[in-house]
Structures are given as structure tokens and as C-alpha cells.
Amino acid sequence: MTSEVSEKWINPYFSSWNESGYAEEVLNGNNDWMYVYIRKAAERMIDLADRFPDDSGLKERALNMAAREFLLAQSMDWALMMNEPAMSDYARSNFEENIRAFTVVYESLGSNFISTEWLTTIEKKHNLFPEINYRVFSRKK
């Protein structure tokens, strides 16, 4: 790899999206703790999609819920809100709820038991992406 190419990986490109033009708002001391959880959830989401490629019914609903919660946890909004004292508790609470719900699904599928009541409740609460298909996270295409 030439130094020209490697510099592109090291130095972020300028963007008008955030005030600084780079990534200080989405990765700093207020929110860097979140990325460990997001990384672990990403690994687990891929694992779920690979382990359950053709499931249907309740398992498919749970897997789609895991995908939904994973996407919600990755929302840049939570990281940005962590920088605002008036919003940081709200952002932390929502991020933790998304990670917790994802983890419940992951562990439930690992033990081969999912609470239909819990799943229905969380589906109603977090009903974004109603047509999501967890299989998009599979390495096996």
C-alpha cells in the first residue's frame, strides 16, 4: 500500500455535516464508549444472520427485531446528543435500550427461547423499518 493510499485511511475527509468538518462530534470522550457495544453488536448480528439463514415465524420476527435494534443503536444522533448536557441522559438511555433489546434477542436465540409478549411489545415500540430483512447482514450471499 502506498503512503498516498494509506493517508486516505488515516485522515478523514472534510465534510460540512458537522461543525468541525471532521469527526470530533461523533467520536470523542463523551461518546467513544458506545462504539465497543456497536462493534460487538455488529459481530453478533452477522453471526445471527449466518446461523439462521432460513428461519421464519417467531424466529424471523426476532431476527428482524435484532437487525432493527442494531441499526437504531448505530444512529449518529445518539453520539451527537451525548455532546449536549441537556440531551446526554436521553441519548444514553435510548442507546442502552437499543443495545439491551438487541442483546435480549441474541441471547434468546442462543437459548432457543424468545418471549412472544416481550417481542410484540418491543416491535410496537420500535416499529421503524417494518420491512427489514435480517438476512442482509449475512456473509453467505
VEXDREN-2710 file (C-alpha; in Angstrom, 1 decimal):
% VEXDREN-2710
k/r/px/py/pz
1/MET/0.0/0.0/0.0
2/THR/1.5/3.4/-1.0
3/SER/1.6/6.2/1.5
4/GLU/-0.8/8.1/-0.6
5/VAL/-3.5/5.4/-0.2
6/SER/-2.8/4.8/3.4
7/GLU/-3.2/8.5/4.2
8/LYS/-6.8/8.3/2.9
9/TRP/-7.5/5.8/5.6
10/ILE/-5.8/7.8/8.3
11/ASN/-7.1/11.3/7.6
12/PRO/-10.9/11.8/7.4
13/TYR/-12.2/13.9/4.5
14/PHE/-13.6/17.3/5.3
15/SER/-17.4/17.3/5.4
16/SER/-19.9/20.1/6.1
17/TRP/-22.1/17.6/8.0
18/ASN/-20.6/18.5/11.4
19/GLU/-19.5/21.8/12.8
20/SER/-15.8/20.8/12.9
21/GLY/-15.9/19.4/9.4
22/TYR/-14.4/16.1/10.6
23/ALA/-15.4/13.5/13.2
24/GLU/-14.9/15.3/16.5
25/GLU/-18.6/15.4/17.2
26/VAL/-19.3/11.7/16.6
27/LEU/-16.2/10.3/18.2
28/ASN/-14.9/12.0/21.4
29/GLY/-14.7/11.5/25.1
30/ASN/-18.4/11.9/25.5
31/ASN/-19.4/9.1/23.2
32/ASP/-16.4/6.9/22.5
33/TRP/-17.7/4.2/25.0
34/MET/-20.6/3.5/22.6
35/TYR/-18.5/2.1/19.8
36/VAL/-17.4/-1.0/21.8
37/TYR/-21.1/-2.0/22.1
38/ILE/-21.8/-1.2/18.4
39/ARG/-18.8/-3.3/17.3
40/LYS/-19.9/-6.3/19.4
41/ALA/-23.5/-6.0/18.1
42/ALA/-22.2/-5.9/14.5
43/GLU/-20.3/-9.1/15.0
44/ARG/-23.3/-10.7/16.7
45/MET/-25.7/-9.5/14.0
46/ILE/-23.6/-11.1/11.3
47/ASP/-23.4/-14.3/13.4
48/LEU/-27.2/-14.4/13.8
49/ALA/-27.8/-13.9/10.1
50/ASP/-25.3/-16.7/9.2
51/ARG/-26.6/-19.1/11.9
52/PHE/-30.3/-18.6/11.0
53/PRO/-30.4/-18.1/7.2
54/ASP/-33.8/-19.5/6.5
55/ASP/-35.9/-19.1/9.7
56/SER/-39.5/-17.9/9.6
57/GLY/-42.3/-17.2/12.1
58/LEU/-41.3/-16.1/15.6
59/LYS/-37.6/-16.6/15.0
60/GLU/-37.7/-14.4/11.9
61/ARG/-39.6/-11.7/13.8
62/ALA/-36.9/-11.8/16.5
63/LEU/-34.1/-11.7/14.0
64/ASN/-35.6/-8.8/12.2
65/MET/-36.0/-7.1/15.6
66/ALA/-32.3/-7.6/16.3
67/ALA/-31.5/-6.0/12.9
68/ARG/-33.8/-3.1/13.7
69/GLU/-32.3/-2.6/17.2
70/PHE/-28.8/-2.8/15.8
71/LEU/-29.5/-0.1/13.2
72/LEU/-31.1/2.1/15.8
73/ALA/-28.1/1.7/18.1
74/GLN/-25.8/2.9/15.3
75/SER/-27.7/6.1/14.8
76/MET/-25.3/9.0/14.8
77/ASP/-28.0/11.0/16.6
78/TRP/-27.1/9.3/19.9
79/ALA/-23.4/10.1/19.6
80/LEU/-24.2/13.7/18.7
81/MET/-26.6/14.1/21.6
82/MET/-24.0/12.8/24.0
83/ASN/-22.2/16.2/23.5
84/GLU/-25.2/18.2/24.7
85/PRO/-25.6/18.2/28.5
86/ALA/-29.4/18.6/28.2
87/MET/-29.7/15.6/25.9
88/SER/-27.0/13.2/27.0
89/ASP/-29.1/11.3/29.5
90/TYR/-31.8/10.8/26.9
91/ALA/-29.3/9.7/24.3
92/ARG/-27.6/7.3/26.7
93/SER/-30.9/5.8/27.8
94/ASN/-32.1/5.2/24.2
95/PHE/-28.8/3.8/23.1
96/GLU/-28.7/1.5/26.0
97/GLU/-32.2/0.4/25.4
98/ASN/-31.4/-0.5/21.8
99/ILE/-28.3/-2.5/22.8
100/ARG/-30.2/-4.2/25.6
101/ALA/-33.1/-5.2/23.3
102/PHE/-30.6/-6.4/20.7
103/THR/-28.8/-8.5/23.4
104/VAL/-32.1/-10.0/24.6
105/VAL/-32.8/-11.2/21.1
106/TYR/-29.3/-12.5/20.7
107/GLU/-29.3/-14.4/24.0
108/SER/-32.9/-15.6/23.5
109/LEU/-32.0/-17.2/20.2
110/GLY/-28.9/-18.7/21.7
111/SER/-31.1/-20.4/24.4
112/ASN/-33.8/-21.2/21.8
113/PHE/-36.5/-19.3/23.7
114/ILE/-38.0/-15.9/22.9
115/SER/-40.8/-14.3/24.8
116/THR/-43.6/-13.6/22.3
117/GLU/-45.0/-11.0/24.7
118/TRP/-41.7/-9.1/25.0
119/LEU/-41.1/-9.3/21.3
120/THR/-44.6/-7.9/20.4
121/THR/-44.1/-5.1/22.9
122/ILE/-40.7/-4.1/21.5
123/GLU/-41.9/-4.4/17.9
124/LYS/-44.7/-1.9/18.7
125/LYS/-42.3/0.5/20.5
126/HIS/-39.6/0.4/17.8
127/ASN/-41.5/-0.1/14.6
128/LEU/-39.0/1.6/12.3
129/PHE/-38.1/-0.3/9.2
130/PRO/-41.1/-2.6/9.1
131/GLU/-39.9/-4.4/6.0
132/ILE/-36.3/-5.1/7.3
133/ASN/-34.8/-8.4/6.4
134/TYR/-32.1/-9.6/8.9
135/ARG/-30.5/-11.7/6.1
136/VAL/-28.8/-8.6/4.6
137/PHE/-26.3/-9.0/7.4
138/SER/-25.3/-12.5/6.3
139/ARG/-21.8/-13.1/4.9
140/LYS/-23.3/-16.0/2.9
141/LYS/-24.9/-14.4/-0.1
END
